[in-house]
Amino acid sequence: MSPSEPIVRQVRLRYFAVLRERAGISSEERETISTTVEELYDEIKEEKGLDLEKKFIRIACNGDFVDFNYSLSDGDEVVFIPPVAGG
């Protein structure tokens, strides 16, 4: 691979609540050239028609809460968690 070629990462995504409904799936394995969680969310937001703003979403990566600037690694499990109403 030449230095100009992007690194492809294999990640597992999990969606909850309204994001699961919008995406039409609860989880998926995918390849991405995104380097951060933010880039990954932007990628799937457009692809799946997600309309929830980032400021309302929590992210967990490999079981720990992270920020949108978290750097992705091959094999990461990323969970997008929208606000959940209860009662």
C-alpha positions as a Markdown table, in Angstrom:
| # | Residue | x | y | z |
|---|---|---|---|---|
| 1 | Met | 0.0 | 0.0 | 0.0 |
| 2 | Ser | 1.4 | 3.4 | -0.9 |
| 3 | Pro | 1.4 | 6.3 | 1.6 |
| 4 | Ser | -1.4 | 8.0 | -0.3 |
| 5 | Glu | -3.9 | 5.2 | 0.0 |
| 6 | Pro | -6.3 | 5.5 | 2.9 |
| 7 | Ile | -6.2 | 2.9 | 5.7 |
| 8 | Val | -9.4 | 0.7 | 5.7 |
| 9 | Arg | -10.7 | -0.2 | 9.1 |
| 10 | Gln | -13.2 | -3.0 | 9.9 |
| 11 | Val | -15.6 | -1.8 | 12.6 |
| 12 | Arg | -18.8 | -3.1 | 14.2 |
| 13 | Leu | -21.6 | -0.5 | 14.6 |
| 14 | Arg | -24.5 | -0.8 | 16.9 |
| 15 | Tyr | -27.6 | 1.5 | 16.8 |
| 16 | Phe | -30.2 | 2.0 | 19.5 |
| 17 | Ala | -33.7 | 3.5 | 19.8 |
| 18 | Val | -34.5 | 6.0 | 17.1 |
| 19 | Leu | -31.2 | 5.5 | 15.3 |
| 20 | Arg | -31.9 | 1.8 | 15.0 |
| 21 | Glu | -35.4 | 2.6 | 13.6 |
| 22 | Arg | -33.9 | 5.0 | 11.0 |
| 23 | Ala | -31.1 | 2.8 | 10.0 |
| 24 | Gly | -33.4 | -0.2 | 9.7 |
| 25 | Ile | -30.8 | -2.5 | 11.5 |
| 26 | Ser | -29.5 | -2.9 | 15.1 |
| 27 | Ser | -25.9 | -3.6 | 14.1 |
| 28 | Glu | -23.6 | -4.1 | 11.2 |
| 29 | Glu | -20.0 | -4.8 | 10.3 |
| 30 | Arg | -18.5 | -2.4 | 7.8 |
| 31 | Glu | -15.3 | -1.2 | 6.3 |
| 32 | Thr | -14.5 | 2.5 | 6.5 |
| 33 | Ile | -11.7 | 4.9 | 5.7 |
| 34 | Ser | -13.0 | 7.2 | 8.4 |
| 35 | Thr | -10.3 | 8.1 | 11.0 |
| 36 | Thr | -12.6 | 9.4 | 13.7 |
| 37 | Val | -16.0 | 8.6 | 15.1 |
| 38 | Glu | -17.3 | 11.9 | 13.8 |
| 39 | Glu | -16.2 | 11.1 | 10.2 |
| 40 | Leu | -17.9 | 7.7 | 10.6 |
| 41 | Tyr | -21.1 | 9.2 | 11.9 |
| 42 | Asp | -21.1 | 11.7 | 9.0 |
| 43 | Glu | -20.6 | 8.7 | 6.6 |
| 44 | Ile | -23.5 | 6.7 | 7.9 |
| 45 | Lys | -25.7 | 9.7 | 8.5 |
| 46 | Glu | -25.8 | 10.5 | 4.8 |
| 47 | Glu | -26.0 | 6.8 | 3.7 |
| 48 | Lys | -28.8 | 5.9 | 6.1 |
| 49 | Gly | -30.7 | 9.2 | 6.2 |
| 50 | Leu | -30.1 | 9.8 | 9.9 |
| 51 | Asp | -31.3 | 13.2 | 11.0 |
| 52 | Leu | -30.2 | 13.3 | 14.6 |
| 53 | Glu | -27.7 | 16.1 | 15.4 |
| 54 | Lys | -24.4 | 15.0 | 16.9 |
| 55 | Lys | -25.0 | 17.1 | 20.0 |
| 56 | Phe | -27.7 | 14.7 | 21.1 |
| 57 | Ile | -25.8 | 11.5 | 20.6 |
| 58 | Arg | -23.5 | 9.7 | 23.0 |
| 59 | Ile | -20.9 | 7.3 | 21.7 |
| 60 | Ala | -19.3 | 4.3 | 23.2 |
| 61 | Cys | -16.3 | 2.6 | 21.7 |
| 62 | Asn | -15.2 | -0.8 | 23.0 |
| 63 | Gly | -17.4 | -0.3 | 26.1 |
| 64 | Asp | -16.1 | 3.2 | 27.0 |
| 65 | Phe | -17.8 | 6.5 | 26.4 |
| 66 | Val | -15.8 | 8.6 | 24.0 |
| 67 | Asp | -16.0 | 11.9 | 22.1 |
| 68 | Phe | -16.6 | 12.4 | 18.4 |
| 69 | Asn | -12.9 | 13.1 | 17.9 |
| 70 | Tyr | -12.0 | 9.6 | 19.1 |
| 71 | Ser | -9.6 | 7.9 | 16.7 |
| 72 | Leu | -10.9 | 4.7 | 15.2 |
| 73 | Ser | -8.8 | 1.5 | 15.1 |
| 74 | Asp | -9.4 | -1.7 | 13.1 |
| 75 | Gly | -11.8 | -4.0 | 15.0 |
| 76 | Asp | -13.5 | -1.2 | 17.1 |
| 77 | Glu | -17.1 | -1.6 | 18.2 |
| 78 | Val | -18.8 | 1.7 | 18.0 |
| 79 | Val | -22.2 | 2.3 | 19.6 |
| 80 | Phe | -24.4 | 5.3 | 18.8 |
| 81 | Ile | -26.8 | 6.1 | 21.6 |
| 82 | Pro | -29.5 | 8.7 | 21.1 |
| 83 | Pro | -31.4 | 10.4 | 24.0 |
| 84 | Val | -33.9 | 7.9 | 25.4 |
| 85 | Ala | -37.2 | 9.0 | 27.0 |
| 86 | Gly | -38.5 | 7.0 | 29.8 |
| 87 | Gly | -41.4 | 7.1 | 32.2 |
